[in-house]
Amino acid sequence: MTGNTNCFIMWRRASGRLLVALYAICSMCLAVSCTTQEPDFYAGSKFDLTVVAQYPSGFESEDPLNVKVEDVNLGYAYQKESSEEGIAVFTLPTGMYRISISGQSGDYIFNGTADKVELTSSKIMPVELKKSKSGTIVIKEIYCGGCKKTPAEGTYQADQYVILHNNDSKVQYLDSLCFGVISPANAIANNPWIEKDPVTGEIKYQDFIPVLQAVWRFPGSGSDYPLQPGEDAVLSITGAIDHSAQYPLSVNLNKAEYFVCYNSTYFTNTSYHPAPGNLIRNDHILEVVIKTGQANAYTMSVNSPGVLIFRSRGISIDDYVKRSEAIKQTPGDSHNPVVALPFDWVIDAVEVFNGSSTNNTKRFTSEIDAGSVTLSQTHLGHSLIRYVNTEATLSEGYEILVDTNNSTTDLYETTKQSLHE
């Protein structure tokens, strides 16, 4: 493998015509000599998939990267560390694969993804890495899938909530923090915002994040709603009431410290938006900055939402949404325009995949969220929760959560909501 490794190093650093020539030479080398030891889940012919990480311009690192390759259809996953040159070789059968790369160097997190990579022969797959930093406020939990109405028959899903967490050592403020969900609402829906290269299969994204239905904003003038280090804030997406009073497997969202997305003018469906409970403070009701589309209820996808929090930069969010370029018509759907959100406004985001389907497509780019967390089934009271960084928590004395901007490794599925009493 020494000769091939040197070949890959040259290929990674080459450009122009030399890059093309080296690509061809390396491909021939791979076909005859590269082998790896992978679990033999399959029988039949196998091919080499060589993943080559490409750092952003001006950045280099010899730290190993974690490289994961997942069979999109069968769910088998392969994982290994890259070489110092950012190369990892997998020997795999013909199939459709999703590649995820993550690592850290200094203050920066590096992530990269390649979705729906078709392997029918040995292939070199360059994956562009995006740099980011850990968030100060992170999404700690997403409960979107609902529960059973036990002891009654049927299912219930009007009890969705999100928990935010201050992951920083300094006090953070919720004032003017915005909340939204990405379009399309479901990971298995047709995504009109992406294009797939017919030759390479690479997915190309728009230069903005399409935010669906509405932009919600926490109230406050700057320092009215402090969040201490390690402290949480619960946001009721639908009814801020005690759902557990009628459905014991649900949760109580009627608590004085909780916040709520509620606006009876824009969202009139009282099944999802009943009047907030008697303990909810009026100054804990989020404001609607803008409503788009015709929905009479604001909800997250039950099985696969893409959730984000953000703050505007250089302009108020109110002034921004008044600009014509801030609102984009959804291709093929004139009834549901979106807000075109700049990438660098995002503080944290989580991509959720539908565990009942193999046809999920990523909606967030890798610098926003390089992976995804899967909700295996709906209406079971399951929730998606971020891992605790135990070592850092013990060291610093407040709860610190794992945040690599990769939901595949940052979050996991639980069998019960954290707020269930």
C-alpha positions as CSV (number, residue, x, y, z in Angstrom):
1,M,0.0,0.0,0.0
2,T,3.0,2.4,0.4
3,G,3.2,3.2,-3.3
4,N,-0.6,3.7,-3.5
5,T,-0.6,6.0,-0.5
6,N,2.0,8.2,-2.0
7,C,-0.1,8.3,-5.1
8,F,-3.1,9.5,-3.2
9,I,-1.1,12.2,-1.4
10,M,0.1,13.6,-4.7
11,W,-3.5,13.3,-6.1
12,R,-4.9,15.2,-3.1
13,R,-2.4,18.1,-3.6
14,A,-2.4,18.2,-7.4
15,S,-4.6,20.4,-9.6
16,G,-5.6,20.9,-13.2
17,R,-4.4,18.4,-15.8
18,L,-2.1,16.8,-13.3
19,L,-5.0,16.0,-11.1
20,V,-6.8,14.2,-13.9
21,A,-3.7,12.2,-14.9
22,L,-3.1,11.1,-11.3
23,Y,-6.7,10.2,-10.9
24,A,-6.5,7.7,-13.7
25,I,-3.2,6.2,-12.5
26,C,-4.5,5.8,-8.9
27,S,-7.7,4.2,-10.2
28,M,-5.6,1.5,-12.0
29,C,-3.5,1.0,-8.9
30,L,-6.5,0.5,-6.7
31,A,-8.0,-2.1,-9.0
32,V,-5.1,-4.4,-8.6
33,S,-3.6,-3.9,-5.2
34,C,-5.6,-2.1,-2.5
35,T,-7.3,-4.3,0.0
36,T,-8.8,-3.7,3.5
37,Q,-10.2,-5.9,6.2
38,E,-13.9,-5.3,6.5
39,P,-16.7,-7.4,8.0
40,D,-17.9,-9.8,5.4
41,F,-21.6,-9.0,5.5
42,Y,-22.0,-9.8,1.8
43,A,-21.1,-12.4,-0.7
44,G,-20.0,-11.7,-4.3
45,S,-17.7,-9.1,-5.9
46,K,-16.3,-6.2,-4.0
47,F,-14.7,-2.9,-4.9
48,D,-12.4,-0.4,-3.3
49,L,-14.0,2.9,-2.2
50,T,-11.2,5.3,-1.4
51,V,-12.4,8.3,0.6
52,V,-10.1,11.4,0.3
53,A,-10.8,14.3,2.7
54,Q,-10.2,17.7,1.2
55,Y,-9.7,20.5,3.8
56,P,-10.9,24.1,3.1
57,S,-8.4,26.4,1.5
58,G,-5.8,27.5,4.0
59,F,-6.3,24.6,6.4
60,E,-4.3,21.4,6.7
61,S,-4.1,18.9,9.5
62,E,-2.4,15.6,10.1
63,D,-4.8,14.6,12.8
64,P,-6.8,11.5,11.9
65,L,-10.4,11.9,10.8
66,N,-13.2,9.5,11.6
67,V,-14.6,8.2,8.4
68,K,-18.0,6.3,8.3
69,V,-19.5,4.7,5.2
70,E,-23.1,3.4,5.5
71,D,-25.1,1.2,3.1
72,V,-28.1,3.4,2.4
73,N,-30.4,0.4,1.6
74,L,-29.2,-2.3,4.0
75,G,-28.0,-0.2,6.9
76,Y,-24.6,-1.8,7.4
77,A,-22.0,0.7,8.5
78,Y,-18.2,0.7,8.2
79,Q,-16.0,3.0,10.2
80,K,-12.3,3.7,10.5
81,E,-9.7,6.4,11.1
82,S,-8.1,8.1,8.1
83,S,-4.4,8.2,7.5
84,E,-2.5,11.5,8.3
85,E,-3.2,12.4,4.7
86,G,-6.9,12.2,5.2
87,I,-7.4,8.9,3.2
88,A,-9.4,5.9,4.1
89,V,-10.0,2.8,1.9
90,F,-13.0,0.5,2.2
91,T,-13.6,-2.7,0.3
92,L,-17.3,-3.0,-0.3
93,P,-19.9,-4.7,-2.6
94,T,-21.9,-2.9,-5.3
95,G,-24.4,-0.6,-3.6
96,M,-25.4,2.9,-2.6
97,Y,-23.5,4.5,0.2
98,R,-23.5,7.6,2.4
99,I,-20.1,8.9,3.5
100,S,-19.6,11.0,6.7
101,I,-16.2,12.4,7.8
102,S,-15.7,14.3,11.1
103,G,-12.7,15.5,13.0
104,Q,-11.3,18.4,15.1
105,S,-8.1,20.4,14.9
106,G,-7.5,23.2,17.3
107,D,-10.6,25.3,17.7
108,Y,-12.2,24.1,14.5
109,I,-14.5,21.2,13.8
110,F,-14.3,19.7,10.3
111,N,-17.1,17.7,8.7
112,G,-17.9,16.4,5.3
113,T,-20.6,14.3,3.7
114,A,-21.3,12.6,0.4
115,D,-24.8,11.2,0.0
116,K,-26.0,8.4,-2.3
117,V,-22.6,7.5,-3.7
118,E,-23.1,4.6,-6.2
119,L,-20.3,2.0,-6.1
120,T,-20.2,-0.3,-9.2
121,S,-16.4,-0.4,-9.6
122,S,-13.4,0.8,-7.6
123,K,-13.7,4.5,-7.0
124,I,-11.8,7.4,-5.5
125,M,-14.3,9.7,-3.7
126,P,-13.1,13.2,-2.8
127,V,-15.1,14.7,0.1
128,E,-14.9,18.4,0.8
129,L,-14.6,19.3,4.5
130,K,-16.3,22.3,6.0
131,K,-15.1,24.0,9.1
132,S,-17.2,25.2,12.0
133,K,-17.0,25.8,15.7
134,S,-19.0,24.3,18.5
135,G,-22.1,26.3,19.4
136,T,-22.7,28.2,22.6
137,I,-26.4,27.2,22.6
138,V,-27.2,23.8,21.3
139,I,-30.3,21.7,20.6
140,K,-30.3,19.2,23.4
141,E,-33.5,17.3,22.7
142,I,-36.1,16.9,19.9
143,Y,-39.4,15.2,20.7
144,C,-41.4,15.1,17.6
145,G,-42.8,11.6,17.1
146,G,-45.8,11.5,19.5
147,C,-47.0,8.7,21.6
148,K,-49.9,6.3,22.1
149,K,-53.1,7.5,23.7
150,T,-53.0,4.6,26.1
151,P,-55.3,3.6,27.9
152,A,-57.4,5.0,25.0
153,E,-57.0,3.7,21.4
154,G,-55.0,5.6,18.8
155,T,-52.0,7.9,18.7
156,Y,-51.2,11.4,19.7
157,Q,-48.7,14.0,18.2
158,A,-49.8,17.4,19.4
159,D,-47.2,17.5,22.2
160,Q,-43.9,18.3,20.3
161,Y,-41.1,20.2,22.1
162,V,-37.4,21.1,21.8
163,I,-34.9,21.7,24.6
164,L,-32.1,24.2,24.2
165,H,-28.9,24.0,26.3
166,N,-26.2,26.5,27.2
167,N,-23.0,24.5,26.4
168,D,-20.7,27.4,27.1
169,S,-18.9,28.6,30.2
170,K,-20.5,32.0,30.0
171,V,-24.1,33.2,30.4
172,Q,-25.9,33.1,27.1
173,Y,-29.1,35.0,26.3
174,L,-32.2,33.7,24.5
175,D,-33.3,37.2,23.6
176,S,-34.0,37.5,19.9
177,L,-32.8,33.9,19.2
178,C,-34.8,32.5,16.3
179,F,-36.2,29.1,15.7
180,G,-37.3,27.3,12.5
181,V,-37.4,24.1,10.4
182,I,-35.9,23.4,7.1
183,S,-37.7,22.7,3.8
184,P,-38.7,20.1,2.8
185,A,-40.4,19.1,6.1
186,N,-39.6,15.4,5.7
187,A,-36.3,13.8,4.9
188,I,-37.9,11.4,2.4
189,A,-39.8,14.0,0.5
190,N,-38.7,15.2,-2.9
191,N,-36.2,18.0,-2.3
192,P,-36.6,20.8,-4.8
193,W,-33.6,22.7,-3.3
194,I,-30.9,20.3,-4.3
195,E,-29.4,19.1,-7.6
196,K,-27.6,15.8,-8.2
197,D,-24.7,15.8,-10.7
198,P,-25.6,13.1,-13.2
199,V,-22.0,12.0,-13.6
200,T,-20.5,12.1,-10.1
201,G,-23.7,11.8,-8.1
202,E,-22.6,14.7,-6.0
203,I,-25.5,16.7,-4.4
204,K,-25.3,20.4,-4.9
205,Y,-27.1,22.7,-2.4
206,Q,-28.4,26.2,-2.7
207,D,-26.4,29.0,-1.1
208,F,-29.1,29.5,1.6
209,I,-31.1,27.4,4.0
210,P,-34.8,27.3,3.1
211,V,-36.8,27.8,6.3
212,L,-40.4,26.6,6.1
213,Q,-43.7,27.9,7.5
214,A,-42.5,30.6,9.8
215,V,-39.6,32.2,11.7
216,W,-40.1,32.4,15.4
217,R,-38.2,34.7,17.8
218,F,-37.7,34.6,21.5
219,P,-38.8,37.9,23.1
220,G,-36.4,40.2,25.0
221,S,-34.3,43.3,24.4
222,G,-30.9,41.7,25.0
223,S,-30.5,40.4,28.5
224,D,-34.0,39.6,29.7
225,Y,-33.7,35.8,29.3
226,P,-30.3,34.6,30.6
227,L,-29.3,31.0,30.3
228,Q,-26.7,30.0,32.8
229,P,-23.9,27.6,31.9
230,G,-25.3,24.0,31.7
231,E,-28.9,25.4,31.9
232,D,-31.8,24.2,29.7
233,A,-34.7,26.0,28.1
234,V,-37.8,24.1,27.0
235,L,-39.7,25.3,23.9
236,S,-43.2,23.9,23.3
237,I,-43.7,23.7,19.6
238,T,-47.4,22.8,19.8
239,G,-49.6,22.9,22.9
240,A,-48.1,24.4,26.1
241,I,-50.5,22.4,28.2
242,D,-50.4,19.3,30.4
243,H,-50.8,16.7,27.8
244,S,-50.2,13.9,30.3
245,A,-53.4,14.7,32.2
246,Q,-55.3,13.0,29.3
247,Y,-52.6,10.9,27.8
248,P,-50.3,9.5,30.5
249,L,-47.5,8.5,28.0
250,S,-47.3,12.2,27.0
251,V,-45.7,15.1,28.8
252,N,-46.6,18.2,30.9
253,L,-45.7,21.3,29.0
254,N,-47.6,23.7,31.3
255,K,-44.8,25.0,33.4
256,A,-43.9,28.6,34.2
257,E,-40.3,28.4,33.0
258,Y,-41.3,27.0,29.6
259,F,-41.5,28.9,26.3
260,V,-44.1,28.3,23.5
261,C,-44.6,28.8,19.8
262,Y,-48.1,30.3,19.9
263,N,-50.0,32.7,17.7
264,S,-53.7,32.4,17.3
265,T,-53.8,34.9,14.4
266,Y,-51.5,32.9,12.1
267,F,-52.1,29.4,13.4
268,T,-55.7,28.9,14.1
269,N,-55.8,25.1,14.5
270,T,-56.6,24.6,18.2
271,S,-56.0,20.9,18.0
272,Y,-52.3,21.7,17.8
273,H,-52.3,25.2,19.2
274,P,-54.7,25.4,22.2
275,A,-54.4,28.4,24.4
276,P,-51.3,28.1,26.6
277,G,-51.8,26.6,30.1
278,N,-52.4,28.8,33.1
279,L,-48.8,28.6,34.2
280,I,-47.3,29.8,31.0
281,R,-46.1,33.4,31.2
282,N,-47.2,35.9,28.5
283,D,-43.6,37.0,28.1
284,H,-42.6,33.4,27.3
285,I,-44.6,33.3,24.1
286,L,-42.4,33.5,21.0
287,E,-43.1,36.1,18.3
288,V,-43.8,35.3,14.6
289,V,-41.3,37.3,12.6
290,I,-42.9,36.1,9.4
291,K,-45.3,33.4,8.3
292,T,-45.0,31.8,4.9
293,G,-47.4,29.3,3.3
294,Q,-51.0,28.4,4.0
295,A,-50.8,26.0,7.0
296,N,-53.1,26.7,9.9
297,A,-50.9,24.8,12.3
298,Y,-47.2,25.1,13.0
299,T,-45.6,21.6,13.5
300,M,-42.4,19.8,13.0
301,S,-42.4,16.6,10.9
302,V,-43.5,13.7,13.1
303,N,-40.7,11.4,11.7
304,S,-37.9,13.5,10.3
305,P,-37.7,17.3,11.0
306,G,-34.6,19.4,10.3
307,V,-34.5,21.9,13.2
308,L,-32.3,25.0,13.6
309,I,-31.7,28.0,15.8
310,F,-30.1,31.2,14.5
311,R,-29.5,34.9,14.9
312,S,-29.4,37.5,12.2
313,R,-26.1,39.3,11.6
314,G,-25.6,42.9,10.3
315,I,-29.3,43.4,9.9
316,S,-32.4,42.8,12.1
317,I,-34.4,39.8,11.2
318,D,-37.4,42.0,10.7
319,D,-35.7,44.1,8.1
320,Y,-34.2,41.1,6.4
321,V,-37.5,39.3,5.7
322,K,-38.8,42.5,4.1
323,R,-36.2,42.1,1.3
324,S,-37.4,40.5,-1.9
325,E,-34.3,38.2,-2.0
326,A,-35.1,36.9,1.4
327,I,-38.2,35.1,0.2
328,K,-37.9,32.3,-2.3
329,Q,-40.7,30.5,-4.1
330,T,-40.5,26.7,-3.7
331,P,-39.9,25.1,-7.1
332,G,-43.1,23.4,-8.1
333,D,-45.1,24.7,-5.1
334,S,-46.3,28.3,-5.4
335,H,-48.2,28.0,-2.1
336,N,-45.3,27.4,0.2
337,P,-42.5,30.0,-0.1
338,V,-39.5,29.9,2.2
339,V,-37.2,32.3,4.0
340,A,-33.7,32.1,2.5
341,L,-31.5,32.0,5.5
342,P,-27.7,32.7,5.3
343,F,-25.5,29.8,6.4
344,D,-23.5,31.9,8.9
345,W,-26.5,32.9,10.9
346,V,-27.0,29.3,12.2
347,I,-26.0,28.6,15.8
348,D,-27.1,25.0,15.8
349,A,-29.0,22.5,13.7
350,V,-30.1,18.9,13.8
351,E,-31.1,16.7,10.9
352,V,-33.5,13.8,11.6
353,F,-33.9,10.8,9.3
354,N,-36.9,8.6,9.1
355,G,-36.0,5.1,10.4
356,S,-38.9,3.5,8.4
357,S,-37.4,4.4,5.1
358,T,-34.1,4.0,3.2
359,N,-34.9,7.0,0.9
360,N,-33.7,9.8,3.2
361,T,-31.8,12.7,1.7
362,K,-29.8,15.2,3.6
363,R,-31.2,18.8,3.7
364,F,-28.5,20.6,5.7
365,T,-25.0,21.0,4.3
366,S,-22.1,19.5,6.1
367,E,-20.9,22.7,7.7
368,I,-24.4,23.0,9.3
369,D,-24.9,19.4,10.3
370,A,-22.6,16.7,8.7
371,G,-24.8,13.8,9.8
372,S,-28.2,12.8,11.0
373,V,-29.9,11.1,13.9
374,T,-32.6,8.5,13.1
375,L,-36.0,8.3,14.7
376,S,-36.8,4.6,14.3
377,Q,-40.5,4.7,14.9
378,T,-43.2,7.3,15.6
379,H,-45.9,7.4,18.3
380,L,-43.9,5.4,20.9
381,G,-42.8,8.4,23.0
382,H,-39.3,8.1,21.7
383,S,-37.1,11.2,21.8
384,L,-33.8,12.3,20.3
385,I,-31.2,13.5,22.9
386,R,-27.7,14.8,22.7
387,Y,-24.9,12.8,24.5
388,V,-23.3,14.2,27.6
389,N,-19.5,14.9,27.4
390,T,-18.9,13.2,30.8
391,E,-15.2,14.1,31.0
392,A,-15.8,17.8,30.3
393,T,-18.8,17.9,32.6
394,L,-16.8,16.5,35.5
395,S,-13.9,18.9,34.8
396,E,-15.9,22.1,34.4
397,G,-18.7,21.4,37.0
398,Y,-21.7,22.0,34.7
399,E,-23.3,19.8,32.1
400,I,-21.5,19.9,28.8
401,L,-22.9,18.1,25.8
402,V,-21.2,16.6,22.8
403,D,-21.1,19.0,19.9
404,T,-19.2,18.1,16.8
405,N,-21.8,19.5,14.4
406,N,-22.5,15.9,13.3
407,S,-25.9,14.5,14.5
408,T,-24.8,11.0,13.7
409,T,-22.4,11.0,16.6
410,D,-23.9,13.8,18.8
411,L,-27.4,12.5,19.4
412,Y,-29.2,9.2,20.1
413,E,-32.7,7.9,20.3
414,T,-34.3,7.2,23.7
415,T,-37.4,5.2,24.5
416,K,-38.9,7.9,26.6
417,Q,-39.1,11.7,26.6
418,S,-36.8,13.4,29.1
419,L,-39.8,15.4,30.4
420,H,-41.9,12.4,31.0
421,E,-42.9,12.3,34.7
